[in-house]
Amino acid sequence: MTLVKEAPARPAKKRPAAPAAGRRGRRRENLAGYLFMSPWIAGFLLLTAGPMIASLYYAFTSYNLFTPPQWVGLDNFTTMFQDPRWQKSVEVTLKYVVVATPLKLLLALGVALLLAQKRRGQGLYRAAFYMPSLIGASVSVGFVWRALFSDDAIVDRTQKIFGLDVGGWIGNPDYVIYALVALSIWQFGAPMVIFLAGLKQVPQELYEAAEVDGAGPLRRFWNITLPMISPVLFFNVLLESIHAFQVFGSAYVVSDTRCGPADATLVYTCYLYQKGFKEAQMGFASAMAWTLVIAVALVTAVLFWSQKKWVHYEEAAK
Protein backbone atom coordinates (compact mmCIF):
# COMPACT_ATOMS: atom_id res chain seq x y z
CA MET A 1 0.00 0.00 0.00
CA THR A 2 1.45 3.29 -1.09
CA LEU A 3 1.11 6.24 1.15
CA VAL A 4 0.63 9.56 -0.55
CA LYS A 5 1.47 12.64 1.40
CA GLU A 6 -0.88 15.53 0.98
CA ALA A 7 0.74 18.68 -0.28
CA PRO A 8 0.63 21.46 2.25
CA ALA A 9 -2.08 24.01 1.50
CA ARG A 10 -0.69 27.13 -0.07
CA PRO A 11 -1.55 30.33 1.72
CA ALA A 12 -4.00 32.53 -0.19
CA LYS A 13 -2.28 35.25 -2.07
CA LYS A 14 -3.08 38.66 -0.74
CA ARG A 15 -3.81 41.38 -3.18
CA PRO A 16 -1.11 43.95 -3.08
CA ALA A 17 -2.27 47.00 -1.23
CA ALA A 18 -2.69 50.10 -3.29
CA PRO A 19 0.43 52.16 -3.16
CA ALA A 20 0.21 55.03 -0.78
CA ALA A 21 1.28 57.33 -3.60
CA GLY A 22 -1.81 56.26 -5.64
CA ARG A 23 -4.16 56.97 -2.75
CA ARG A 24 -2.59 60.35 -2.21
CA GLY A 25 -2.96 61.12 -5.92
CA ARG A 26 -6.68 60.33 -5.83
CA ARG A 27 -7.11 62.51 -2.75
CA ARG A 28 -5.39 65.36 -4.57
CA GLU A 29 -7.70 64.92 -7.58
CA ASN A 30 -10.78 64.89 -5.35
CA LEU A 31 -9.55 67.93 -3.50
CA ALA A 32 -8.90 69.75 -6.77
CA GLY A 33 -12.40 68.85 -7.96
CA TYR A 34 -14.01 70.19 -4.77
CA LEU A 35 -11.92 73.35 -5.02
CA PHE A 36 -13.15 73.98 -8.57
CA MET A 37 -16.72 73.29 -7.43
CA SER A 38 -16.46 75.45 -4.32
CA PRO A 39 -17.63 78.71 -6.01
CA TRP A 40 -20.78 76.97 -7.26
CA ILE A 41 -21.37 75.24 -3.91
CA ALA A 42 -20.91 78.50 -2.02
CA GLY A 43 -23.18 80.34 -4.45
CA PHE A 44 -25.86 77.65 -4.18
CA LEU A 45 -25.81 77.62 -0.38
CA LEU A 46 -25.61 81.40 0.10
CA LEU A 47 -27.67 82.67 -2.85
CA THR A 48 -30.18 79.88 -3.51
CA ALA A 49 -30.68 77.31 -0.76
CA GLY A 50 -30.16 79.75 2.12
CA PRO A 51 -32.62 82.40 0.89
CA MET A 52 -35.18 79.71 0.04
CA ILE A 53 -35.08 78.28 3.55
CA ALA A 54 -35.26 81.80 5.04
CA SER A 55 -38.23 82.74 2.86
CA LEU A 56 -40.03 79.56 3.87
CA TYR A 57 -39.69 80.60 7.49
CA TYR A 58 -40.71 84.21 6.76
CA ALA A 59 -43.84 82.95 4.98
CA PHE A 60 -45.24 82.03 8.39
CA THR A 61 -44.19 85.26 10.08
CA SER A 62 -45.01 88.95 10.10
CA TYR A 63 -41.78 90.57 8.94
CA ASN A 64 -41.18 94.09 7.63
CA LEU A 65 -37.37 94.01 7.22
CA PHE A 66 -36.87 96.42 10.15
CA THR A 67 -38.18 94.53 13.17
CA PRO A 68 -37.66 90.89 14.19
CA PRO A 69 -40.11 88.49 12.53
CA GLN A 70 -43.11 87.36 14.59
CA TRP A 71 -44.67 83.95 14.04
CA VAL A 72 -48.24 84.18 12.70
CA GLY A 73 -48.77 80.68 11.30
CA LEU A 74 -51.02 80.53 8.23
CA ASP A 75 -52.28 84.11 8.53
CA ASN A 76 -50.29 85.28 5.52
CA PHE A 77 -51.81 82.58 3.33
CA THR A 78 -55.40 83.16 4.47
CA THR A 79 -55.01 86.92 3.99
CA MET A 80 -53.46 86.36 0.58
CA PHE A 81 -56.29 84.15 -0.70
CA GLN A 82 -58.85 86.76 0.39
CA ASP A 83 -56.95 89.70 -1.16
CA PRO A 84 -58.73 91.01 -4.31
CA ARG A 85 -55.47 92.31 -5.80
CA TRP A 86 -53.83 88.92 -5.31
CA GLN A 87 -56.75 87.33 -7.14
CA LYS A 88 -56.36 89.93 -9.88
CA SER A 89 -52.64 89.12 -10.19
CA VAL A 90 -53.44 85.42 -10.58
CA GLU A 91 -56.01 86.23 -13.28
CA VAL A 92 -53.62 88.48 -15.21
CA THR A 93 -50.76 85.95 -14.98
CA LEU A 94 -52.90 83.04 -16.18
CA LYS A 95 -54.16 85.12 -19.08
CA TYR A 96 -50.60 86.02 -20.02
CA VAL A 97 -49.40 82.40 -19.81
CA VAL A 98 -52.33 80.99 -21.80
CA VAL A 99 -52.02 83.57 -24.59
CA ALA A 100 -48.29 84.26 -24.82
CA THR A 101 -46.86 80.73 -24.54
CA PRO A 102 -48.75 79.05 -27.43
CA LEU A 103 -48.32 82.03 -29.78
CA LYS A 104 -44.60 82.24 -29.03
CA LEU A 105 -44.09 78.52 -29.68
CA LEU A 106 -46.16 78.60 -32.88
CA LEU A 107 -44.06 81.44 -34.28
CA ALA A 108 -40.82 79.75 -33.18
CA LEU A 109 -41.83 76.47 -34.85
CA GLY A 110 -42.93 78.24 -38.05
CA VAL A 111 -39.65 80.13 -38.39
CA ALA A 112 -37.66 76.98 -37.54
CA LEU A 113 -39.43 75.11 -40.36
CA LEU A 114 -38.40 77.86 -42.78
CA LEU A 115 -34.81 77.98 -41.56
CA ALA A 116 -34.48 74.18 -41.69
CA GLN A 117 -34.51 74.41 -45.49
CA LYS A 118 -31.17 74.93 -47.18
CA ARG A 119 -30.77 78.44 -48.53
CA ARG A 120 -28.07 81.06 -48.96
CA GLY A 121 -27.31 83.20 -45.92
CA GLN A 122 -28.90 80.69 -43.58
CA GLY A 123 -26.52 81.52 -40.73
CA LEU A 124 -27.30 85.22 -41.03
CA TYR A 125 -31.04 84.58 -40.85
CA ARG A 126 -30.65 82.39 -37.78
CA ALA A 127 -28.57 85.02 -35.99
CA ALA A 128 -31.03 87.77 -36.90
CA PHE A 129 -34.05 85.83 -35.61
CA TYR A 130 -32.21 84.83 -32.44
CA MET A 131 -31.03 88.35 -31.62
CA PRO A 132 -34.27 89.51 -29.87
CA SER A 133 -33.90 86.73 -27.30
CA LEU A 134 -30.58 88.25 -26.23
CA ILE A 135 -31.82 91.81 -25.76
CA GLY A 136 -35.55 91.37 -25.18
CA ALA A 137 -35.31 91.11 -21.40
CA SER A 138 -33.32 94.35 -21.04
CA VAL A 139 -34.79 97.47 -19.46
CA SER A 140 -33.95 99.55 -22.53
CA VAL A 141 -36.13 97.34 -24.74
CA GLY A 142 -38.96 97.75 -22.23
CA PHE A 143 -38.74 101.53 -22.65
CA VAL A 144 -38.68 101.16 -26.43
CA TRP A 145 -41.73 98.91 -26.29
CA ARG A 146 -43.53 101.43 -24.11
CA ALA A 147 -42.78 104.15 -26.66
CA LEU A 148 -44.00 102.00 -29.57
CA PHE A 149 -47.37 101.28 -27.97
CA SER A 150 -48.04 104.72 -26.46
CA ASP A 151 -50.65 107.19 -27.69
CA ASP A 152 -50.00 108.55 -31.21
CA ALA A 153 -46.95 106.25 -31.57
CA ILE A 154 -46.19 103.98 -34.51
CA VAL A 155 -48.59 101.21 -33.45
CA ASP A 156 -51.40 103.68 -32.83
CA ARG A 157 -50.88 105.35 -36.21
CA THR A 158 -50.63 102.03 -38.04
CA GLN A 159 -53.86 100.66 -36.63
CA LYS A 160 -55.67 103.87 -37.57
CA ILE A 161 -54.79 103.16 -41.20
CA PHE A 162 -56.86 99.98 -40.94
CA GLY A 163 -59.75 101.78 -39.22
CA LEU A 164 -58.91 100.76 -35.65
CA ASP A 165 -59.03 103.73 -33.30
CA VAL A 166 -58.38 102.30 -29.84
CA GLY A 167 -55.58 104.69 -28.91
CA GLY A 168 -52.29 103.60 -27.42
CA TRP A 169 -52.24 100.14 -25.91
CA ILE A 170 -50.21 101.25 -22.88
CA GLY A 171 -52.96 103.46 -21.52
CA ASN A 172 -55.81 101.08 -22.36
CA PRO A 173 -56.56 98.45 -19.67
CA ASP A 174 -58.11 96.18 -22.29
CA TYR A 175 -55.06 96.13 -24.59
CA VAL A 176 -51.96 96.71 -22.47
CA ILE A 177 -51.60 93.02 -21.59
CA TYR A 178 -51.36 92.27 -25.32
CA ALA A 179 -48.40 94.63 -25.56
CA LEU A 180 -46.63 92.36 -23.07
CA VAL A 181 -47.72 89.32 -25.08
CA ALA A 182 -46.26 90.90 -28.23
CA LEU A 183 -42.97 91.53 -26.43
CA SER A 184 -42.86 87.90 -25.32
CA ILE A 185 -43.63 86.60 -28.82
CA TRP A 186 -40.90 88.85 -30.27
CA GLN A 187 -38.36 86.93 -28.16
CA PHE A 188 -38.97 83.60 -29.90
CA GLY A 189 -35.31 82.98 -30.75
CA ALA A 190 -34.46 80.52 -27.96
CA PRO A 191 -37.29 78.02 -28.63
CA MET A 192 -36.69 78.48 -32.37
CA VAL A 193 -33.11 77.24 -32.03
CA ILE A 194 -34.29 74.23 -30.02
CA PHE A 195 -36.96 73.43 -32.62
CA LEU A 196 -34.36 73.77 -35.36
CA ALA A 197 -32.09 71.25 -33.63
CA GLY A 198 -35.00 68.82 -33.35
CA LEU A 199 -35.94 69.21 -37.02
CA LYS A 200 -32.38 68.39 -38.04
CA GLN A 201 -32.74 64.99 -36.34
CA VAL A 202 -35.79 63.89 -38.37
CA PRO A 203 -34.65 61.25 -40.95
CA GLN A 204 -35.15 62.48 -44.50
CA GLU A 205 -36.04 58.92 -45.56
CA LEU A 206 -39.39 59.27 -43.81
CA TYR A 207 -40.29 62.34 -45.84
CA GLU A 208 -39.17 60.66 -49.07
CA ALA A 209 -41.24 57.55 -48.36
CA ALA A 210 -44.30 59.63 -47.45
CA GLU A 211 -43.91 61.71 -50.62
CA VAL A 212 -43.77 58.54 -52.71
CA ASP A 213 -47.02 57.40 -51.05
CA GLY A 214 -48.65 60.67 -52.10
CA ALA A 215 -48.68 62.48 -48.75
CA GLY A 216 -48.90 66.26 -49.03
CA PRO A 217 -46.96 68.84 -46.99
CA LEU A 218 -49.61 69.14 -44.28
CA ARG A 219 -49.93 65.38 -43.90
CA ARG A 220 -46.16 64.97 -43.72
CA PHE A 221 -45.98 67.68 -41.08
CA TRP A 222 -48.79 66.16 -38.99
CA ASN A 223 -47.78 62.49 -39.27
CA ILE A 224 -43.98 62.77 -39.39
CA THR A 225 -42.64 66.12 -38.21
CA LEU A 226 -44.80 66.62 -35.12
CA PRO A 227 -44.39 63.08 -33.72
CA MET A 228 -40.64 63.11 -34.35
CA ILE A 229 -40.07 66.48 -32.65
CA SER A 230 -42.62 65.90 -29.85
CA PRO A 231 -39.86 65.55 -27.17
CA VAL A 232 -38.45 68.91 -28.26
CA LEU A 233 -41.95 70.39 -28.31
CA PHE A 234 -42.57 69.12 -24.78
CA PHE A 235 -39.30 70.64 -23.58
CA ASN A 236 -40.17 74.02 -25.09
CA VAL A 237 -43.72 73.98 -23.68
CA LEU A 238 -42.38 73.19 -20.22
CA LEU A 239 -39.61 75.79 -20.33
CA GLU A 240 -41.69 78.60 -21.79
CA SER A 241 -44.59 77.96 -19.40
CA ILE A 242 -42.28 78.29 -16.41
CA HIS A 243 -40.76 81.46 -17.84
CA ALA A 244 -44.21 82.94 -18.47
CA PHE A 245 -45.22 82.43 -14.84
CA GLN A 246 -42.08 84.32 -13.78
CA VAL A 247 -42.58 87.37 -16.03
CA PHE A 248 -41.69 90.60 -14.24
CA GLY A 249 -39.29 92.97 -15.99
CA SER A 250 -41.38 93.66 -19.08
CA ALA A 251 -44.58 94.24 -17.07
CA TYR A 252 -42.79 96.48 -14.57
CA VAL A 253 -41.02 98.65 -17.16
CA VAL A 254 -43.75 98.87 -19.81
CA SER A 255 -46.32 99.91 -17.18
CA ASP A 256 -43.95 102.59 -15.83
CA THR A 257 -43.50 100.63 -12.55
CA ARG A 258 -47.24 100.89 -11.81
CA CYS A 259 -48.31 97.49 -13.17
CA GLY A 260 -51.31 99.27 -14.61
CA PRO A 261 -53.43 100.95 -15.70
CA ALA A 262 -56.16 99.60 -13.42
CA ASP A 263 -53.89 96.67 -12.50
CA ALA A 264 -54.14 95.45 -16.10
CA THR A 265 -50.49 94.31 -16.05
CA LEU A 266 -50.43 93.28 -12.40
CA VAL A 267 -48.72 89.97 -13.00
CA TYR A 268 -48.00 87.79 -9.98
CA THR A 269 -44.35 88.73 -9.55
CA CYS A 270 -45.15 92.43 -9.91
CA TYR A 271 -47.59 92.27 -6.99
CA LEU A 272 -45.07 90.20 -5.04
CA TYR A 273 -42.47 92.94 -5.58
CA GLN A 274 -44.91 95.62 -4.44
CA LYS A 275 -45.75 93.75 -1.27
CA GLY A 276 -42.20 92.82 -0.40
CA PHE A 277 -40.20 95.93 -1.27
CA LYS A 278 -42.66 98.82 -1.57
CA GLU A 279 -44.94 97.94 1.34
CA ALA A 280 -42.26 96.08 3.37
CA GLN A 281 -44.53 93.08 3.95
CA MET A 282 -41.82 90.49 3.48
CA GLY A 283 -43.76 87.73 5.23
CA PHE A 284 -46.71 88.19 2.88
CA ALA A 285 -44.36 88.32 -0.12
CA SER A 286 -42.63 85.11 1.00
CA ALA A 287 -46.01 83.39 1.23
CA MET A 288 -46.76 84.56 -2.31
CA ALA A 289 -43.39 83.28 -3.53
CA TRP A 290 -43.92 79.79 -2.12
CA THR A 291 -47.45 79.69 -3.51
CA LEU A 292 -45.98 80.42 -6.94
CA VAL A 293 -43.39 77.66 -6.47
CA ILE A 294 -46.13 75.17 -5.63
CA ALA A 295 -48.28 76.32 -8.59
CA VAL A 296 -45.39 75.97 -11.05
CA ALA A 297 -44.56 72.54 -9.60
CA LEU A 298 -48.17 71.43 -10.14
CA VAL A 299 -48.18 72.69 -13.72
CA THR A 300 -44.90 70.86 -14.33
CA ALA A 301 -46.32 67.66 -12.85
CA VAL A 302 -49.40 67.91 -15.09
CA LEU A 303 -47.22 68.41 -18.18
CA PHE A 304 -45.06 65.40 -17.29
CA TRP A 305 -48.19 63.34 -16.73
CA SER A 306 -49.69 64.38 -20.06
CA GLN A 307 -46.54 63.64 -22.05
CA LYS A 308 -47.38 59.91 -22.02
CA LYS A 309 -50.26 60.66 -24.38
CA TRP A 310 -48.60 62.86 -26.98
CA VAL A 311 -44.80 62.67 -26.65
CA HIS A 312 -43.14 59.91 -28.68
CA TYR A 313 -39.62 58.87 -27.71
CA GLU A 314 -37.48 56.92 -30.13
CA GLU A 315 -36.27 54.51 -27.40
CA ALA A 316 -39.87 53.63 -26.52
CA ALA A 317 -40.63 52.87 -30.15
CA LYS A 318 -37.80 50.36 -30.25
C-alpha positions as CSV (number, residue, x, y, z in Angstrom):
1,M,0.0,0.0,0.0
2,T,1.4,3.3,-1.1
3,L,1.1,6.2,1.2
4,V,0.6,9.6,-0.6
5,K,1.5,12.6,1.4
6,E,-0.9,15.5,1.0
7,A,0.7,18.7,-0.3
8,P,0.6,21.5,2.3
9,A,-2.1,24.0,1.5
10,R,-0.7,27.1,-0.1
11,P,-1.5,30.3,1.7
12,A,-4.0,32.5,-0.2
13,K,-2.3,35.3,-2.1
14,K,-3.1,38.7,-0.7
15,R,-3.8,41.4,-3.2
16,P,-1.1,43.9,-3.1
17,A,-2.3,47.0,-1.2
18,A,-2.7,50.1,-3.3
19,P,0.4,52.2,-3.2
20,A,0.2,55.0,-0.8
21,A,1.3,57.3,-3.6
22,G,-1.8,56.3,-5.6
23,R,-4.2,57.0,-2.7
24,R,-2.6,60.4,-2.2
25,G,-3.0,61.1,-5.9
26,R,-6.7,60.3,-5.8
27,R,-7.1,62.5,-2.7
28,R,-5.4,65.4,-4.6
29,E,-7.7,64.9,-7.6
30,N,-10.8,64.9,-5.4
31,L,-9.6,67.9,-3.5
32,A,-8.9,69.7,-6.8
33,G,-12.4,68.8,-8.0
34,Y,-14.0,70.2,-4.8
35,L,-11.9,73.3,-5.0
36,F,-13.1,74.0,-8.6
37,M,-16.7,73.3,-7.4
38,S,-16.5,75.5,-4.3
39,P,-17.6,78.7,-6.0
40,W,-20.8,77.0,-7.3
41,I,-21.4,75.2,-3.9
42,A,-20.9,78.5,-2.0
43,G,-23.2,80.3,-4.4
44,F,-25.9,77.7,-4.2
45,L,-25.8,77.6,-0.4
46,L,-25.6,81.4,0.1
47,L,-27.7,82.7,-2.8
48,T,-30.2,79.9,-3.5
49,A,-30.7,77.3,-0.8
50,G,-30.2,79.8,2.1
51,P,-32.6,82.4,0.9
52,M,-35.2,79.7,0.0
53,I,-35.1,78.3,3.5
54,A,-35.3,81.8,5.0
55,S,-38.2,82.7,2.9
56,L,-40.0,79.6,3.9
57,Y,-39.7,80.6,7.5
58,Y,-40.7,84.2,6.8
59,A,-43.8,83.0,5.0
60,F,-45.2,82.0,8.4
61,T,-44.2,85.3,10.1
62,S,-45.0,89.0,10.1
63,Y,-41.8,90.6,8.9
64,N,-41.2,94.1,7.6
65,L,-37.4,94.0,7.2
66,F,-36.9,96.4,10.2
67,T,-38.2,94.5,13.2
68,P,-37.7,90.9,14.2
69,P,-40.1,88.5,12.5
70,Q,-43.1,87.4,14.6
71,W,-44.7,83.9,14.0
72,V,-48.2,84.2,12.7
73,G,-48.8,80.7,11.3
74,L,-51.0,80.5,8.2
75,D,-52.3,84.1,8.5
76,N,-50.3,85.3,5.5
77,F,-51.8,82.6,3.3
78,T,-55.4,83.2,4.5
79,T,-55.0,86.9,4.0
80,M,-53.5,86.4,0.6
81,F,-56.3,84.1,-0.7
82,Q,-58.8,86.8,0.4
83,D,-56.9,89.7,-1.2
84,P,-58.7,91.0,-4.3
85,R,-55.5,92.3,-5.8
86,W,-53.8,88.9,-5.3
87,Q,-56.8,87.3,-7.1
88,K,-56.4,89.9,-9.9
89,S,-52.6,89.1,-10.2
90,V,-53.4,85.4,-10.6
91,E,-56.0,86.2,-13.3
92,V,-53.6,88.5,-15.2
93,T,-50.8,85.9,-15.0
94,L,-52.9,83.0,-16.2
95,K,-54.2,85.1,-19.1
96,Y,-50.6,86.0,-20.0
97,V,-49.4,82.4,-19.8
98,V,-52.3,81.0,-21.8
99,V,-52.0,83.6,-24.6
100,A,-48.3,84.3,-24.8
101,T,-46.9,80.7,-24.5
102,P,-48.7,79.1,-27.4
103,L,-48.3,82.0,-29.8
104,K,-44.6,82.2,-29.0
105,L,-44.1,78.5,-29.7
106,L,-46.2,78.6,-32.9
107,L,-44.1,81.4,-34.3
108,A,-40.8,79.7,-33.2
109,L,-41.8,76.5,-34.9
110,G,-42.9,78.2,-38.0
111,V,-39.6,80.1,-38.4
112,A,-37.7,77.0,-37.5
113,L,-39.4,75.1,-40.4
114,L,-38.4,77.9,-42.8
115,L,-34.8,78.0,-41.6
116,A,-34.5,74.2,-41.7
117,Q,-34.5,74.4,-45.5
118,K,-31.2,74.9,-47.2
119,R,-30.8,78.4,-48.5
120,R,-28.1,81.1,-49.0
121,G,-27.3,83.2,-45.9
122,Q,-28.9,80.7,-43.6
123,G,-26.5,81.5,-40.7
124,L,-27.3,85.2,-41.0
125,Y,-31.0,84.6,-40.9
126,R,-30.7,82.4,-37.8
127,A,-28.6,85.0,-36.0
128,A,-31.0,87.8,-36.9
129,F,-34.1,85.8,-35.6
130,Y,-32.2,84.8,-32.4
131,M,-31.0,88.4,-31.6
132,P,-34.3,89.5,-29.9
133,S,-33.9,86.7,-27.3
134,L,-30.6,88.2,-26.2
135,I,-31.8,91.8,-25.8
136,G,-35.5,91.4,-25.2
137,A,-35.3,91.1,-21.4
138,S,-33.3,94.4,-21.0
139,V,-34.8,97.5,-19.5
140,S,-34.0,99.5,-22.5
141,V,-36.1,97.3,-24.7
142,G,-39.0,97.7,-22.2
143,F,-38.7,101.5,-22.6
144,V,-38.7,101.2,-26.4
145,W,-41.7,98.9,-26.3
146,R,-43.5,101.4,-24.1
147,A,-42.8,104.2,-26.7
148,L,-44.0,102.0,-29.6
149,F,-47.4,101.3,-28.0
150,S,-48.0,104.7,-26.5
151,D,-50.7,107.2,-27.7
152,D,-50.0,108.6,-31.2
153,A,-47.0,106.2,-31.6
154,I,-46.2,104.0,-34.5
155,V,-48.6,101.2,-33.4
156,D,-51.4,103.7,-32.8
157,R,-50.9,105.3,-36.2
158,T,-50.6,102.0,-38.0
159,Q,-53.9,100.7,-36.6
160,K,-55.7,103.9,-37.6
161,I,-54.8,103.2,-41.2
162,F,-56.9,100.0,-40.9
163,G,-59.8,101.8,-39.2
164,L,-58.9,100.8,-35.7
165,D,-59.0,103.7,-33.3
166,V,-58.4,102.3,-29.8
167,G,-55.6,104.7,-28.9
168,G,-52.3,103.6,-27.4
169,W,-52.2,100.1,-25.9
170,I,-50.2,101.2,-22.9
171,G,-53.0,103.5,-21.5
172,N,-55.8,101.1,-22.4
173,P,-56.6,98.5,-19.7
174,D,-58.1,96.2,-22.3
175,Y,-55.1,96.1,-24.6
176,V,-52.0,96.7,-22.5
177,I,-51.6,93.0,-21.6
178,Y,-51.4,92.3,-25.3
179,A,-48.4,94.6,-25.6
180,L,-46.6,92.4,-23.1
181,V,-47.7,89.3,-25.1
182,A,-46.3,90.9,-28.2
183,L,-43.0,91.5,-26.4
184,S,-42.9,87.9,-25.3
185,I,-43.6,86.6,-28.8
186,W,-40.9,88.8,-30.3
187,Q,-38.4,86.9,-28.2
188,F,-39.0,83.6,-29.9
189,G,-35.3,83.0,-30.8
190,A,-34.5,80.5,-28.0
191,P,-37.3,78.0,-28.6
192,M,-36.7,78.5,-32.4
193,V,-33.1,77.2,-32.0
194,I,-34.3,74.2,-30.0
195,F,-37.0,73.4,-32.6
196,L,-34.4,73.8,-35.4
197,A,-32.1,71.3,-33.6
198,G,-35.0,68.8,-33.3
199,L,-35.9,69.2,-37.0
200,K,-32.4,68.4,-38.0
201,Q,-32.7,65.0,-36.3
202,V,-35.8,63.9,-38.4
203,P,-34.6,61.3,-40.9
204,Q,-35.2,62.5,-44.5
205,E,-36.0,58.9,-45.6
206,L,-39.4,59.3,-43.8
207,Y,-40.3,62.3,-45.8
208,E,-39.2,60.7,-49.1
209,A,-41.2,57.6,-48.4
210,A,-44.3,59.6,-47.4
211,E,-43.9,61.7,-50.6
212,V,-43.8,58.5,-52.7
213,D,-47.0,57.4,-51.0
214,G,-48.6,60.7,-52.1
215,A,-48.7,62.5,-48.7
216,G,-48.9,66.3,-49.0
217,P,-47.0,68.8,-47.0
218,L,-49.6,69.1,-44.3
219,R,-49.9,65.4,-43.9
220,R,-46.2,65.0,-43.7
221,F,-46.0,67.7,-41.1
222,W,-48.8,66.2,-39.0
223,N,-47.8,62.5,-39.3
224,I,-44.0,62.8,-39.4
225,T,-42.6,66.1,-38.2
226,L,-44.8,66.6,-35.1
227,P,-44.4,63.1,-33.7
228,M,-40.6,63.1,-34.3
229,I,-40.1,66.5,-32.6
230,S,-42.6,65.9,-29.8
231,P,-39.9,65.5,-27.2
232,V,-38.5,68.9,-28.3
233,L,-42.0,70.4,-28.3
234,F,-42.6,69.1,-24.8
235,F,-39.3,70.6,-23.6
236,N,-40.2,74.0,-25.1
237,V,-43.7,74.0,-23.7
238,L,-42.4,73.2,-20.2
239,L,-39.6,75.8,-20.3
240,E,-41.7,78.6,-21.8
241,S,-44.6,78.0,-19.4
242,I,-42.3,78.3,-16.4
243,H,-40.8,81.5,-17.8
244,A,-44.2,82.9,-18.5
245,F,-45.2,82.4,-14.8
246,Q,-42.1,84.3,-13.8
247,V,-42.6,87.4,-16.0
248,F,-41.7,90.6,-14.2
249,G,-39.3,93.0,-16.0
250,S,-41.4,93.7,-19.1
251,A,-44.6,94.2,-17.1
252,Y,-42.8,96.5,-14.6
253,V,-41.0,98.6,-17.2
254,V,-43.8,98.9,-19.8
255,S,-46.3,99.9,-17.2
256,D,-43.9,102.6,-15.8
257,T,-43.5,100.6,-12.6
258,R,-47.2,100.9,-11.8
259,C,-48.3,97.5,-13.2
260,G,-51.3,99.3,-14.6
261,P,-53.4,101.0,-15.7
262,A,-56.2,99.6,-13.4
263,D,-53.9,96.7,-12.5
264,A,-54.1,95.4,-16.1
265,T,-50.5,94.3,-16.0
266,L,-50.4,93.3,-12.4
267,V,-48.7,90.0,-13.0
268,Y,-48.0,87.8,-10.0
269,T,-44.3,88.7,-9.6
270,C,-45.1,92.4,-9.9
271,Y,-47.6,92.3,-7.0
272,L,-45.1,90.2,-5.0
273,Y,-42.5,92.9,-5.6
274,Q,-44.9,95.6,-4.4
275,K,-45.8,93.7,-1.3
276,G,-42.2,92.8,-0.4
277,F,-40.2,95.9,-1.3
278,K,-42.7,98.8,-1.6
279,E,-44.9,97.9,1.3
280,A,-42.3,96.1,3.4
281,Q,-44.5,93.1,4.0
282,M,-41.8,90.5,3.5
283,G,-43.8,87.7,5.2
284,F,-46.7,88.2,2.9
285,A,-44.4,88.3,-0.1
286,S,-42.6,85.1,1.0
287,A,-46.0,83.4,1.2
288,M,-46.8,84.6,-2.3
289,A,-43.4,83.3,-3.5
290,W,-43.9,79.8,-2.1
291,T,-47.4,79.7,-3.5
292,L,-46.0,80.4,-6.9
293,V,-43.4,77.7,-6.5
294,I,-46.1,75.2,-5.6
295,A,-48.3,76.3,-8.6
296,V,-45.4,76.0,-11.0
297,A,-44.6,72.5,-9.6
298,L,-48.2,71.4,-10.1
299,V,-48.2,72.7,-13.7
300,T,-44.9,70.9,-14.3
301,A,-46.3,67.7,-12.8
302,V,-49.4,67.9,-15.1
303,L,-47.2,68.4,-18.2
304,F,-45.1,65.4,-17.3
305,W,-48.2,63.3,-16.7
306,S,-49.7,64.4,-20.1
307,Q,-46.5,63.6,-22.1
308,K,-47.4,59.9,-22.0
309,K,-50.3,60.7,-24.4
310,W,-48.6,62.9,-27.0
311,V,-44.8,62.7,-26.6
312,H,-43.1,59.9,-28.7
313,Y,-39.6,58.9,-27.7
314,E,-37.5,56.9,-30.1
315,E,-36.3,54.5,-27.4
316,A,-39.9,53.6,-26.5
317,A,-40.6,52.9,-30.2
318,K,-37.8,50.4,-30.3
